[in-house]
Amino acid sequence: MSSRPSWSRLDSKGWHSSQDEEPRKARAVSAMTPECPDTGSRAARERFREVVRKVMLMRRASSMMSGHTLIGAEPGVDPRSLTAFALYGHVRKECQIEVTDYSKTNRKARRMSNDTFIDWAKDPAASARHSWVKVRWINVSGISWDVMSTLAVKYSLHPLALEDILSQRGNAASKADYYTKHLFLRILRHTVDNDRDAEDITDLPLSSSPTQQAGNNDRKYKGLASSQVREINGDRSRSSIQEDPYRAATKALRKGGVHVKIQPMFICLLRDGTVISISPDLGIAFTEPIAQRLQELDSVLRMTADASVLVQGIMDLIVDRAMEVVDEYQGRILKLERQVLMNPKLKTVRYLHVISGDLILHKRTLAPIRSLVYRLRRYDMDWSVASLDASQTESTQVRGVQGYLSPTAKTYLADVLDHMEYILGSLDMFENVTENLIDCTFNVASGDMNMAMKRLTVVTVTMLPMTFLTGYFGMNFNVFWAKNTDPPTSDKWFWAIALPVLAAVGVIFLWADLMKLKRHMQTRSVLRNSAKASEF
């Protein structure tokens, strides 16, 4: 039976304990703390509390990871909890962060690093929004615990949303979660990756964790948290190392497919017009088209100055990238179709099989996006009301609740929904085409085999009378009339019997083919006469 971790918060005195243990631990600390003079009592008490925190953290982390499982643990990630830091404190990466404030007339953008962004977020004066700012877009490229926890604390992100971001389940389905203070979206983005030796979706594990970055020692208990987390991830890393030869062999056999990179993108839409977009990979090139549109005064993003329209723009960008994937598959299937029609080979069948499997997986990852877009347009208000607390569900307050998406955003989401219908319809068509091409290849191979067997059958049947007569004339007879003539005429009798029998047998067995040849010649003659008559 796995032990359940104790999720708790720091109290006002700095203790990390649950509410039922606070009185007992407070009495224990007061009894164990020595009576020191006023000049050294505070420093001694702080050192003692520091030691107690470390011991509590070690015991809690050990109890959580003793069974290598978090089954039954409290859902969500509290950024203020030391237990959460013990689990996700190893997630370190130098992120690229871009903060853009804009309205209809003004725009201001700046890029920051991890430390610069944390200092900016913790400074109320520096992070305060000017009066002209209508929308603030925080675009984060890369996932790091220090940046994610800072965002969660500053903008009150829900613990479940923070858990989805940090858990790094790469192929989890796209979804939308409505919380009291923000809307959370997780959308899988599909991009064609031909610049490097990329891996297909089937080569990737179902879930993976970010690697730890060395040199980050700006947080307390780093060594303890990292060592404990490496234990829980040790079995997974060893199993992945053991599977590497098999994955390499599979990857070599899967050459010829379309390299598609699939990664989740997280979007948080707040009521105050703040949009937070988070992508796990480094580099903000993916959202560069959105940044360029924000520089144009006559763009829809600037003219509306609506945060929900910005979210719609990001979703439209994700869908447009998926359309590039569809176009890439269409070009690849056309090439394979030409090979099948001209010179079908089993190598082509292997490529078609790989593409067919990838199309099935892409349908599984893209279909939830269509459902997500439809539900955002249809049930935005209903989900917004359902996300209210029980104390806020009175009729007077429900009437004043508005959805997260504006009518303009819903109007443009209809175009996104049309694109998703086209994408999924194309994937269905491509899947059927690949299956038909595979069947066509095997049918052509089967037809060639049938023709070869037919030729062998014709030769066998044609030579059967001669074989019989050869055996008959080669028997050892004491008295054989064909041999006892003067002069001997056995060979003449052989051909005199073999040739008529051969002709009769050939006509009988080839009668259907002869009639087919006759009809073909008659048809060609009629067509030739018709062509000559049309000329005159």
C-alpha positions as CSV (number, residue, x, y, z in Angstrom):
1,M,0.0,0.0,0.0
2,S,1.5,3.3,-1.1
3,S,1.7,6.1,1.3
4,R,-0.2,9.2,0.5
5,P,1.7,12.5,0.5
6,S,0.7,15.2,2.8
7,W,0.0,18.4,0.8
8,S,0.3,21.5,2.9
9,R,1.3,25.2,2.9
10,L,3.6,27.4,4.7
11,D,2.0,29.0,7.7
12,S,2.5,32.5,8.9
13,K,5.6,31.6,10.9
14,G,7.3,29.8,8.1
15,W,6.4,26.2,9.2
16,H,5.5,23.7,6.5
17,S,2.7,21.7,8.2
18,S,-0.9,20.8,8.0
19,Q,-3.5,22.4,10.2
20,D,-4.0,19.5,12.6
21,E,-0.2,19.3,13.3
22,E,0.4,23.0,13.8
23,P,-0.4,23.2,17.6
24,R,1.6,20.1,18.4
25,K,4.6,21.1,16.4
26,A,4.5,24.7,17.7
27,R,4.6,23.4,21.3
28,A,7.5,21.0,20.4
29,V,9.5,23.8,18.9
30,S,8.9,26.1,21.8
31,A,10.0,23.4,24.2
32,M,13.1,22.5,22.2
33,T,14.2,26.1,21.4
34,P,16.7,27.2,24.1
35,E,16.4,30.4,25.9
36,C,18.9,32.6,24.2
37,P,19.7,36.2,24.7
38,D,17.8,38.7,22.6
39,T,20.8,39.3,20.4
40,G,21.1,35.7,19.3
41,S,17.7,34.1,20.0
42,R,16.2,35.2,16.6
43,A,19.2,33.8,14.6
44,A,19.2,30.5,16.5
45,R,15.5,30.1,16.1
46,E,15.7,30.7,12.3
47,R,18.5,28.2,12.0
48,F,16.5,25.6,13.9
49,R,13.5,26.2,11.8
50,E,15.6,25.8,8.6
51,V,16.8,22.4,9.9
52,V,13.2,21.3,10.7
53,R,12.0,22.3,7.2
54,K,14.7,20.2,5.6
55,V,13.9,17.2,7.8
56,M,10.2,17.5,7.0
57,L,10.9,17.8,3.3
58,M,13.1,14.7,3.3
59,R,10.5,12.6,5.1
60,R,7.7,13.8,2.9
61,A,9.7,13.2,-0.3
62,S,10.8,9.8,0.9
63,S,7.3,8.7,1.8
64,M,6.0,9.9,-1.6
65,M,8.7,8.2,-3.6
66,S,9.1,5.0,-1.6
67,G,6.7,3.1,-3.9
68,H,7.7,4.9,-7.1
69,T,4.1,6.0,-7.6
70,L,1.9,9.0,-6.9
71,I,-1.3,7.1,-7.0
72,G,-3.9,8.6,-4.7
73,A,-1.9,11.9,-4.3
74,E,-3.7,15.2,-4.1
75,P,-4.4,16.5,-7.7
76,G,-2.9,19.7,-8.8
77,V,0.3,21.5,-8.2
78,D,0.5,24.3,-5.6
79,P,3.4,26.5,-6.5
80,R,3.8,27.6,-2.8
81,S,4.2,24.1,-1.6
82,L,7.6,22.6,-0.9
83,T,6.2,19.2,-1.9
84,A,5.5,20.5,-5.4
85,F,9.1,21.9,-5.5
86,A,10.4,18.4,-4.5
87,L,8.5,16.9,-7.5
88,Y,9.1,19.6,-10.1
89,G,12.0,21.6,-8.9
90,H,14.3,19.7,-11.2
91,V,12.5,21.1,-14.3
92,R,14.9,23.8,-15.3
93,K,15.4,25.4,-18.7
94,E,16.5,28.8,-20.0
95,C,13.2,30.1,-21.4
96,Q,12.6,32.8,-23.9
97,I,9.9,35.1,-22.7
98,E,8.2,37.9,-24.6
99,V,5.8,40.3,-23.0
100,T,3.7,42.4,-25.4
101,D,1.2,45.1,-24.3
102,Y,-0.9,46.6,-27.0
103,S,-4.1,48.5,-27.7
104,K,-5.6,49.9,-30.9
105,T,-3.0,52.7,-31.1
106,N,0.0,51.6,-29.0
107,R,2.2,48.6,-28.7
108,K,5.1,47.7,-26.5
109,A,7.1,44.4,-26.5
110,R,10.1,43.3,-24.6
111,R,12.0,40.0,-24.2
112,M,13.2,38.6,-21.0
113,S,15.2,35.7,-19.5
114,N,14.2,33.6,-16.5
115,D,15.7,35.8,-13.8
116,T,14.7,39.1,-15.5
117,F,11.1,37.9,-15.8
118,I,10.9,36.7,-12.2
119,D,12.2,40.1,-11.0
120,W,9.8,41.9,-13.3
121,A,6.8,39.8,-12.1
122,K,7.7,40.3,-8.4
123,D,8.0,44.1,-8.8
124,P,4.4,45.5,-8.7
125,A,5.6,48.8,-10.1
126,A,7.4,47.3,-13.1
127,S,4.7,44.8,-14.0
128,A,1.8,47.2,-13.5
129,R,-0.2,47.7,-16.7
130,H,-0.5,51.2,-18.1
131,S,-3.9,52.7,-18.6
132,W,-3.7,52.4,-22.4
133,V,-3.0,48.6,-22.3
134,K,-6.0,46.6,-23.4
135,V,-4.3,43.2,-23.9
136,R,-1.1,41.8,-22.3
137,W,0.4,38.7,-24.1
138,I,3.0,36.7,-22.2
139,N,4.6,34.3,-24.6
140,V,6.8,31.7,-22.9
141,S,9.0,29.3,-24.9
142,G,10.3,26.6,-22.7
143,I,9.1,25.1,-19.4
144,S,11.0,25.8,-16.2
145,W,9.8,25.5,-12.6
146,D,10.9,29.0,-11.6
147,V,9.0,30.7,-14.4
148,M,5.9,28.5,-14.2
149,S,5.6,28.9,-10.4
150,T,6.0,32.7,-10.7
151,L,3.3,32.9,-13.3
152,A,1.0,30.7,-11.2
153,V,1.4,32.9,-8.1
154,K,1.1,36.2,-9.9
155,Y,-1.9,35.4,-12.0
156,S,-3.5,32.8,-9.7
157,L,-3.4,29.9,-12.1
158,H,-5.4,26.9,-11.0
159,P,-3.3,24.0,-9.6
160,L,-4.8,21.6,-12.1
161,A,-3.7,23.8,-15.0
162,L,-0.2,24.0,-13.6
163,E,-0.1,20.3,-13.2
164,D,-1.0,19.8,-16.9
165,I,1.8,22.2,-17.9
166,L,4.5,20.5,-15.8
167,S,3.5,16.9,-16.3
168,Q,4.6,17.1,-20.0
169,R,2.3,14.5,-21.3
170,G,3.2,15.2,-24.9
171,N,0.4,13.3,-26.7
172,A,-2.5,14.1,-24.3
173,A,-5.7,15.2,-26.1
174,S,-6.5,18.8,-26.6
175,K,-9.0,20.2,-24.1
176,A,-10.4,23.3,-22.5
177,D,-10.9,23.8,-18.8
178,Y,-12.9,26.6,-17.3
179,Y,-11.8,27.8,-13.9
180,T,-13.0,30.7,-11.8
181,K,-10.3,33.1,-12.7
182,H,-9.1,32.0,-16.1
183,L,-9.7,29.7,-19.1
184,F,-7.1,27.0,-19.8
185,L,-6.5,25.5,-23.2
186,R,-4.2,22.6,-24.1
187,I,-3.8,22.2,-27.9
188,L,-1.6,19.8,-29.8
189,R,0.2,21.6,-32.6
190,H,1.5,19.7,-35.6
191,T,4.4,21.0,-37.7
192,V,6.3,19.5,-40.6
193,D,9.9,18.9,-39.5
194,N,12.1,18.4,-42.6
195,D,15.1,20.5,-41.5
196,R,16.6,17.7,-39.4
197,D,16.4,14.0,-38.9
198,A,13.2,14.2,-37.0
199,E,11.3,11.4,-35.4
200,D,7.7,10.5,-36.3
201,I,5.0,10.6,-33.7
202,T,5.1,6.8,-33.3
203,D,8.8,7.0,-32.4
204,L,8.1,9.3,-29.4
205,P,7.1,8.0,-26.0
206,L,3.7,8.7,-24.7
207,S,5.1,11.0,-22.0
208,S,8.4,12.5,-21.2
209,S,9.9,14.9,-18.7
210,P,12.2,17.8,-19.3
211,T,15.8,17.3,-18.6
212,Q,17.5,18.9,-15.7
213,Q,19.7,21.9,-16.5
214,A,23.0,22.1,-14.7
215,G,24.1,25.3,-13.1
216,N,20.8,26.4,-11.5
217,N,21.4,26.8,-7.8
218,D,19.3,29.9,-7.1
219,R,16.7,28.0,-5.1
220,K,16.8,26.3,-1.7
221,Y,16.7,22.5,-1.4
222,K,17.8,22.0,-5.0
223,G,20.1,19.2,-4.3
224,L,17.6,17.3,-2.2
225,A,14.7,17.7,-4.7
226,S,16.8,16.8,-7.7
227,S,18.2,13.6,-6.0
228,Q,14.8,12.5,-4.9
229,V,13.2,13.1,-8.3
230,R,16.0,11.3,-10.1
231,E,15.0,8.2,-8.1
232,I,11.4,8.3,-9.3
233,N,12.4,8.8,-12.9
234,G,15.2,6.2,-12.8
235,D,13.2,3.2,-13.9
236,R,11.7,5.1,-16.8
237,S,15.1,6.3,-18.1
238,R,16.6,2.8,-17.8
239,S,13.6,1.3,-19.7
240,S,14.0,3.9,-22.5
241,I,17.7,3.0,-22.8
242,Q,16.8,-0.6,-23.2
243,E,14.3,0.2,-25.9
244,D,16.7,2.3,-27.9
245,P,17.9,-0.5,-30.2
246,Y,14.3,-1.5,-31.0
247,R,13.4,2.1,-31.6
248,A,16.4,2.6,-33.8
249,A,15.5,-0.5,-35.9
250,T,11.9,0.7,-36.2
251,K,13.0,4.1,-37.2
252,A,15.2,2.7,-40.0
253,L,12.2,0.7,-41.3
254,R,9.9,3.7,-41.1
255,K,11.9,5.8,-43.6
256,G,9.7,7.3,-46.3
257,G,7.0,8.8,-44.0
258,V,6.3,12.4,-43.3
259,H,8.2,13.8,-40.3
260,V,5.7,15.5,-38.1
261,K,6.6,17.1,-34.8
262,I,3.7,17.1,-32.3
263,Q,3.9,19.2,-29.1
264,P,1.3,20.7,-26.8
265,M,0.7,24.4,-26.5
266,F,-0.9,25.8,-23.4
267,I,-3.0,29.0,-23.3
268,C,-4.4,30.8,-20.3
269,L,-7.0,33.5,-20.9
270,L,-7.7,35.8,-17.9
271,R,-10.6,38.1,-17.3
272,D,-8.4,41.2,-17.2
273,G,-7.3,40.7,-20.8
274,T,-4.1,38.8,-20.1
275,V,-3.1,35.9,-22.4
276,I,-0.4,33.5,-21.4
277,S,0.9,31.1,-24.0
278,I,3.4,28.4,-23.1
279,S,5.2,26.0,-25.5
280,P,7.7,23.4,-24.3
281,D,10.2,23.9,-27.1
282,L,12.8,26.7,-27.2
283,G,12.4,29.5,-29.7
284,I,9.5,31.7,-30.4
285,A,9.6,31.3,-34.2
286,F,6.2,29.4,-34.1
287,T,4.3,32.5,-32.8
288,E,6.3,35.0,-35.0
289,P,3.4,35.4,-37.4
290,I,1.2,36.6,-34.5
291,A,3.9,39.1,-33.4
292,Q,4.1,40.4,-37.0
293,R,0.4,40.9,-37.1
294,L,0.5,42.9,-33.9
295,Q,2.8,45.4,-35.6
296,E,0.2,46.2,-38.2
297,L,-2.4,48.8,-37.1
298,D,-5.0,47.6,-39.5
299,S,-4.9,44.0,-38.4
300,V,-7.8,42.4,-36.7
301,L,-5.8,41.9,-33.5
302,R,-5.0,45.6,-33.2
303,M,-8.4,46.9,-34.4
304,T,-10.3,44.8,-31.9
305,A,-7.8,44.9,-29.0
306,D,-9.5,41.8,-27.6
307,A,-7.7,39.1,-25.7
308,S,-10.1,36.4,-26.9
309,V,-9.3,37.4,-30.5
310,L,-5.6,36.9,-29.7
311,V,-6.4,33.4,-28.4
312,Q,-8.3,32.7,-31.7
313,G,-5.3,33.9,-33.7
314,I,-3.1,31.4,-31.9
315,M,-5.5,28.6,-32.5
316,D,-5.8,29.6,-36.1
317,L,-2.0,29.5,-36.4
318,I,-2.0,26.0,-35.0
319,V,-4.6,24.8,-37.5
320,D,-2.8,26.5,-40.4
321,R,0.4,24.5,-39.4
322,A,-1.7,21.4,-39.4
323,M,-2.9,22.2,-42.9
324,E,0.7,22.2,-44.0
325,V,1.0,18.7,-42.7
326,V,-2.0,17.7,-44.8
327,D,-0.5,19.2,-47.9
328,E,2.8,17.3,-47.2
329,Y,0.9,14.0,-46.9
330,Q,-1.0,14.8,-50.1
331,G,2.2,15.3,-52.1
332,R,3.8,12.2,-50.7
333,I,0.7,10.0,-51.5
334,L,0.6,11.3,-55.0
335,K,4.2,10.2,-55.6
336,L,3.5,6.8,-54.1
337,E,0.4,6.5,-56.3
338,R,2.5,7.2,-59.4
339,Q,4.9,4.4,-58.3
340,V,2.1,2.0,-57.8
341,L,0.5,2.6,-61.2
342,M,3.8,2.5,-63.1
343,N,5.9,-0.1,-61.2
344,P,4.4,-1.5,-58.0
345,K,6.9,-2.8,-55.5
346,L,6.7,-4.1,-51.9
347,K,8.9,-1.2,-50.8
348,T,6.1,1.1,-51.9
349,V,3.7,-1.0,-49.8
350,R,5.8,-0.5,-46.8
351,Y,5.8,3.3,-47.3
352,L,2.1,3.3,-47.7
353,H,1.7,1.2,-44.5
354,V,3.8,3.7,-42.6
355,I,1.7,6.6,-43.9
356,S,-1.6,4.8,-43.1
357,G,-0.5,4.3,-39.5
358,D,0.6,7.9,-39.1
359,L,-2.7,9.1,-40.6
360,I,-4.7,7.1,-38.0
361,L,-2.6,8.6,-35.2
362,H,-3.0,12.2,-36.5
363,K,-6.7,11.7,-36.7
364,R,-6.6,10.8,-33.0
365,T,-4.7,13.9,-32.1
366,L,-6.5,16.3,-34.4
367,A,-10.1,15.2,-33.8
368,P,-10.2,16.7,-30.3
369,I,-9.2,20.1,-31.7
370,R,-12.4,20.2,-33.8
371,S,-14.5,19.3,-30.7
372,L,-12.6,21.9,-28.7
373,V,-13.4,24.7,-31.2
374,Y,-17.0,23.7,-31.5
375,R,-17.5,23.7,-27.8
376,L,-15.8,27.0,-27.3
377,R,-18.2,28.6,-29.8
378,R,-21.3,26.8,-28.5
379,Y,-20.9,26.4,-24.7
380,D,-18.6,29.2,-23.7
381,M,-21.3,30.9,-21.6
382,D,-22.5,27.7,-20.0
383,W,-19.1,26.6,-19.0
384,S,-18.3,30.1,-17.6
385,V,-21.4,29.9,-15.4
386,A,-20.6,26.3,-14.3
387,S,-17.1,27.4,-13.3
388,L,-18.4,29.8,-10.6
389,D,-18.2,29.0,-7.0
390,A,-21.3,27.9,-5.1
391,S,-21.5,31.3,-3.4
392,Q,-21.6,33.1,-6.8
393,T,-24.4,31.1,-8.4
394,E,-27.2,33.4,-7.3
395,S,-29.5,34.5,-10.1
396,T,-28.5,38.1,-9.9
397,Q,-24.8,37.3,-10.2
398,V,-25.3,34.7,-13.0
399,R,-27.0,37.3,-15.1
400,G,-23.9,39.5,-15.1
401,V,-21.5,36.7,-16.0
402,Q,-20.0,36.9,-19.4
403,G,-18.1,34.2,-21.3
404,Y,-14.4,34.3,-22.0
405,L,-14.8,34.7,-25.7
406,S,-16.2,37.8,-27.4
407,P,-18.7,37.6,-30.3
408,T,-15.8,38.6,-32.7
409,A,-13.7,35.7,-31.5
410,K,-16.6,33.3,-31.9
411,T,-17.1,34.6,-35.5
412,Y,-13.5,34.0,-36.4
413,L,-13.5,30.6,-34.7
414,A,-16.1,29.5,-37.3
415,D,-13.3,29.8,-39.9
416,V,-11.0,27.7,-37.7
417,L,-13.8,25.1,-37.4
418,D,-14.1,24.9,-41.2
419,H,-10.3,24.4,-41.5
420,M,-10.5,21.5,-39.0
421,E,-13.3,19.9,-41.0
422,Y,-11.2,20.1,-44.1
423,I,-8.2,18.6,-42.3
424,L,-10.1,15.7,-40.9
425,G,-11.9,15.1,-44.1
426,S,-8.6,15.1,-46.0
427,L,-7.1,12.6,-43.5
428,D,-10.0,10.3,-44.0
429,M,-9.6,10.5,-47.7
430,F,-5.8,9.9,-47.5
431,E,-6.3,6.9,-45.3
432,N,-8.8,5.4,-47.8
433,V,-6.4,6.2,-50.7
434,T,-3.5,4.5,-49.0
435,E,-5.5,1.4,-48.3
436,N,-6.7,1.3,-51.9
437,L,-3.2,1.7,-53.2
438,I,-2.0,-1.2,-50.9
439,D,-4.8,-3.4,-52.3
440,C,-4.0,-2.3,-55.8
441,T,-0.4,-3.3,-55.4
442,F,-1.3,-6.7,-54.1
443,N,-3.9,-7.2,-56.8
444,V,-1.3,-6.3,-59.5
445,A,1.1,-8.7,-57.9
446,S,-1.6,-11.4,-57.8
447,G,-2.5,-10.8,-61.4
448,D,1.2,-11.1,-62.5
449,M,1.4,-14.4,-60.5
450,N,-1.8,-15.6,-62.2
451,M,-0.4,-14.8,-65.7
452,A,2.8,-16.6,-64.8
453,M,0.9,-19.7,-63.7
454,K,-1.2,-19.5,-66.8
455,R,1.8,-19.6,-69.0
456,L,3.3,-22.5,-67.2
457,T,0.0,-24.3,-67.5
458,V,-0.2,-23.7,-71.2
459,V,3.3,-25.1,-71.7
460,T,2.6,-28.1,-69.5
461,V,-0.6,-28.9,-71.3
462,T,0.9,-28.4,-74.7
463,M,3.8,-30.7,-74.0
464,L,1.7,-33.3,-72.3
465,P,0.9,-35.4,-75.5
466,M,4.5,-35.3,-76.5
467,T,5.6,-36.4,-73.1
468,F,3.1,-39.3,-73.2
469,L,4.2,-40.4,-76.7
470,T,7.8,-40.1,-75.8
471,G,7.3,-42.4,-72.8
472,Y,5.2,-44.8,-75.0
473,F,7.8,-45.1,-77.7
474,G,10.6,-45.4,-75.2
475,M,9.3,-48.6,-73.6
476,N,11.1,-51.8,-74.1
477,F,9.0,-54.0,-76.3
478,N,10.0,-57.4,-77.6
479,V,8.0,-56.9,-80.7
480,F,7.1,-53.3,-81.7
481,W,5.6,-52.8,-85.2
482,A,7.0,-49.3,-85.6
483,K,10.5,-50.6,-85.0
484,N,10.3,-53.8,-87.0
485,T,9.7,-52.1,-90.4
486,D,12.4,-52.1,-93.0
487,P,13.7,-49.5,-93.0
488,P,12.7,-48.5,-89.3
489,T,10.1,-45.6,-89.3
490,S,9.6,-45.2,-85.5
491,D,10.4,-41.4,-85.6
492,K,8.0,-40.9,-88.5
493,W,5.2,-42.6,-86.6
494,F,6.0,-40.5,-83.5
495,W,5.6,-37.2,-85.3
496,A,2.6,-38.4,-87.2
497,I,0.8,-39.1,-84.0
498,A,2.3,-36.3,-81.8
499,L,1.6,-33.3,-84.1
500,P,-2.1,-33.9,-84.6
501,V,-2.7,-34.6,-80.9
502,L,-0.7,-31.5,-80.0
503,A,-2.7,-29.3,-82.3
504,A,-6.0,-30.8,-81.0
505,V,-5.1,-30.4,-77.4
506,G,-3.8,-26.8,-77.9
507,V,-7.0,-25.7,-79.6
508,I,-9.2,-27.3,-76.9
509,F,-7.3,-25.7,-74.0
510,L,-6.7,-22.4,-75.7
511,W,-10.2,-22.1,-77.3
512,A,-11.3,-19.3,-74.8
513,D,-8.2,-17.3,-75.4
514,L,-8.5,-17.7,-79.2
515,M,-12.1,-16.4,-79.1
516,K,-11.0,-13.5,-77.0
517,L,-8.2,-12.7,-79.5
518,K,-10.8,-12.9,-82.3
519,R,-13.1,-10.4,-80.6
520,H,-10.2,-8.1,-79.9
521,M,-9.1,-8.1,-83.6
522,Q,-12.7,-7.5,-84.7
523,T,-13.0,-4.6,-82.3
524,R,-9.8,-3.0,-83.5
525,S,-10.9,-3.5,-87.1
526,V,-14.2,-1.7,-86.4
527,L,-12.4,1.2,-84.7
528,R,-9.9,1.5,-87.5
529,N,-12.7,1.6,-90.1
530,S,-14.6,4.2,-88.0
531,A,-11.6,6.4,-87.8
532,K,-11.0,6.2,-91.5
533,A,-14.7,7.1,-92.2
534,S,-14.5,10.1,-89.8
535,E,-11.5,11.4,-91.7
536,F,-13.4,11.5,-95.0
